[in-house]
Amino acid sequence: MEVHASPPPRLLRVGVSACLLGEEVRYNGGHKRDPFLTDMLGRYVEWVPVCPEVEIGLGTPRPAMRLVRIGGTAGDTGEIHLITPETGADHTAAMREYSARRVEELGAERLAGYILKKDSPSCGMERVKLYPAETGGMPVKSTRGLFADALLSRHPDLPVEEEGRLNDPLLRESFVTRIFLRDRWLRAEAEGWTRAALMRFHEHHKFLFLARNQAGMRRLGRLLGDSGKKDSPEDLARAYLAGMTGILRRAPTRRGHTNALYHLAGFVTDRVDDGDRRELIESIERYRAGLLPLIVPVTLLRHHVRRLDVEYLRGQIYLDPHPRELMLLNHV
């Protein structure tokens, strides 16, 4: 009998600061390899590594750089420059020119997300040290790296995180959910949007949005419901993507998850016996109280959906937002 191997899983394309993969590109010749990225998430990802400092022609190792505020008066923050204090070299123009070009190229890569190196004057996403021009002045953690700023400004709908924040289980789960969602969006987009396709996408992600922002979820539903046959599917998709991006920027709270769980439970509680009903409700209540991880009520809901063949819930991404092997729901 001929045996056909299963096709390999689709790999998400995700941009990443190269040092996080173990590439020795940091200023001191070292790296910042992140085991979660390389050993866990890497099984599902095709990485697109980037090191802006190397790619503008700086060597490894190299003198450390910093962001410096030059000029400015009261109410005016002046200009931010990328400076090597040891030599006085100013790399601002080179980095800005490179960043503008590289983020355009990355747009063609159809990335599902991007992971940046925290605190970096090129790649830091937030709270990067900004030094005053005066020697000896104290820095404030108030800005972004130059490359990160270009990336976030040019691709506001792209899920972006920095590796330090991914140590928080809630932020990690939320980000991974977002990149798998983004990949599904890109696949549907490649097939061509229709109003019906957008409505299917919304139905499949409805409870995932509900856990984050119930009002936002309803606005997306109204956007689609109020649209007509004469509306351009492309314009409708752009408006939907903007609304969806706004919903997903914040990680879901325990309260938001509890709300979604109770909505899901409403589809099965009148079809199970008293014992199963009590078990499901108790698991949701214990999750709400912080006594159980999210995986427990989600697993119970999966079981009932499969056993009862609840058609409306079979395709709900909330119940399977990312590969179970990552075990992310076990820690939130």
DAZIJO-V988679 format. One record per backbone hydrogen bond with DSSP energy under -0.5 kcal/mol. CO is the residue of the C=O (numbers start at 1). NH is the residue of the N-H. E is the energy in kcal/mol with one decimal. If there is no record, write none. Layout:
BEGIN
CO|NH|E / CO|NH|E
END
This chain:
BEGIN
2|4|-0.5 / 3|5|-0.6 / 12|14|-0.7 / 12|46|-3.7 / 13|112|-3.7 / 13|113|-0.7 / 14|48|-2.4 / 15|115|-2.0 / 16|50|-2.4 / 17|20|-2.1 / 18|21|-1.6 / 18|23|-1.5 / 19|22|-1.3 / 19|32|-1.9 / 20|34|-2.7 / 23|25|-2.0 / 26|29|-2.5 / 27|61|-0.6 / 27|62|-3.0 / 30|26|-2.2 / 33|35|-0.6 / 34|38|-2.5 / 35|39|-2.8 / 35|40|-0.8 / 36|40|-1.2 / 36|41|-2.7 / 36|42|-0.5 / 37|42|-1.2 / 40|43|-1.5 / 41|44|-2.2 / 42|45|-0.6 / 44|12|-2.7 / 45|47|-0.7 / 46|14|-1.6 / 47|49|-0.5 / 48|16|-1.8 / 50|18|-2.2 / 51|55|-2.6 / 52|56|-1.0 / 53|58|-1.8 / 54|57|-1.9 / 66|83|-2.9 / 67|131|-3.0 / 68|70|-0.6 / 68|81|-2.8 / 69|133|-0.8 / 70|79|-2.5 / 73|76|-2.7 / 79|70|-3.2 / 79|81|-0.5 / 81|68|-2.9 / 81|83|-0.7 / 82|91|-3.0 / 83|66|-2.6 / 83|85|-0.8 / 84|87|-0.9 / 84|88|-3.1 / 84|89|-0.5 / 89|84|-2.5 / 89|91|-0.6 / 91|95|-2.6 / 92|96|-2.8 / 93|97|-2.5 / 94|98|-2.4 / 95|99|-2.8 / 96|100|-2.3 / 97|101|-1.8 / 98|102|-3.2 / 99|103|-2.5 / 100|104|-1.0 / 101|105|-1.9 / 102|106|-2.5 / 103|107|-1.2 / 104|108|-0.8 / 105|108|-0.9 / 106|109|-1.0 / 106|111|-0.6 / 107|110|-0.9 / 113|15|-2.4 / 114|161|-2.1 / 115|17|-1.9 / 116|118|-0.6 / 116|163|-2.4 / 117|120|-1.1 / 120|124|-2.3 / 121|146|-1.9 / 122|147|-1.0 / 122|148|-2.2 / 124|145|-2.9 / 128|142|-1.4 / 128|143|-1.5 / 129|67|-0.6 / 130|140|-2.0 / 131|69|-3.3 / 134|137|-1.8 / 140|130|-2.6 / 140|142|-1.4 / 143|128|-2.9 / 145|149|-2.5 / 146|150|-1.8 / 147|151|-2.5 / 148|152|-2.7 / 149|153|-2.0 / 150|154|-2.2 / 151|155|-2.2 / 155|158|-1.6 / 159|114|-1.9 / 161|116|-3.0 / 162|165|-0.8 / 162|166|-1.1 / 164|167|-1.4 / 165|168|-1.7 / 167|169|-0.6 / 168|172|-2.8 / 169|173|-2.4 / 170|174|-2.2 / 171|175|-2.5 / 172|176|-2.5 / 173|177|-2.3 / 174|178|-2.0 / 175|179|-2.2 / 176|180|-1.9 / 177|181|-2.1 / 178|182|-2.8 / 179|183|-1.9 / 180|184|-1.8 / 181|185|-2.4 / 182|186|-2.5 / 183|187|-2.2 / 184|188|-2.3 / 185|189|-2.7 / 186|190|-2.2 / 187|191|-1.1 / 188|192|-0.7 / 189|192|-1.0 / 194|198|-2.3 / 195|199|-2.1 / 196|200|-2.2 / 197|201|-2.4 / 198|202|-2.5 / 199|203|-2.3 / 200|204|-2.2 / 201|205|-1.3 / 202|206|-0.8 / 203|206|-0.6 / 204|317|-2.8 / 205|209|-2.3 / 206|210|-2.1 / 207|211|-1.8 / 208|212|-0.5 / 209|212|-1.2 / 209|213|-3.1 / 211|253|-0.6 / 213|217|-2.5 / 214|218|-2.1 / 215|219|-2.1 / 216|220|-2.1 / 217|221|-1.9 / 218|222|-2.5 / 219|223|-2.5 / 220|224|-1.9 / 221|225|-2.8 / 222|226|-2.8 / 224|227|-0.7 / 228|231|-1.4 / 232|236|-2.5 / 233|237|-2.6 / 234|238|-2.1 / 235|239|-2.3 / 236|240|-2.4 / 237|241|-2.8 / 238|242|-2.1 / 239|243|-2.0 / 240|244|-3.0 / 241|245|-2.7 / 242|246|-1.8 / 243|247|-1.7 / 244|248|-2.2 / 245|249|-1.0 / 247|250|-0.8 / 253|257|-2.6 / 254|258|-2.4 / 255|259|-2.2 / 256|260|-2.1 / 257|261|-2.8 / 258|262|-2.3 / 259|263|-1.9 / 260|264|-2.4 / 261|265|-2.8 / 262|266|-1.4 / 264|267|-1.8 / 265|268|-2.0 / 265|269|-2.5 / 268|271|-2.2 / 269|272|-0.7 / 273|277|-2.5 / 274|278|-2.6 / 275|279|-2.3 / 276|280|-2.4 / 277|281|-2.5 / 278|282|-2.8 / 279|283|-2.1 / 280|284|-1.9 / 281|285|-2.5 / 282|286|-2.7 / 283|287|-1.9 / 284|288|-2.6 / 285|289|-1.8 / 286|291|-2.9 / 286|292|-0.9 / 287|290|-1.9 / 293|296|-1.5 / 293|297|-0.6 / 294|298|-1.9 / 295|299|-2.5 / 296|300|-2.1 / 297|301|-2.4 / 298|302|-2.6 / 299|303|-2.3 / 300|304|-2.2 / 301|305|-2.8 / 302|306|-2.4 / 303|307|-2.7 / 304|308|-2.7 / 305|309|-0.8 / 305|310|-1.7 / 309|311|-1.2 / 310|313|-1.0 / 310|314|-1.0 / 311|314|-0.8 / 311|315|-0.6 / 313|316|-1.7 / 315|317|-0.6 / 316|319|-1.3 / 317|320|-1.4 / 318|321|-0.5 / 323|326|-1.5 / 324|327|-1.8 / 327|330|-0.7 / 328|331|-1.4 / 329|295|-1.7 / 329|332|-0.7
END
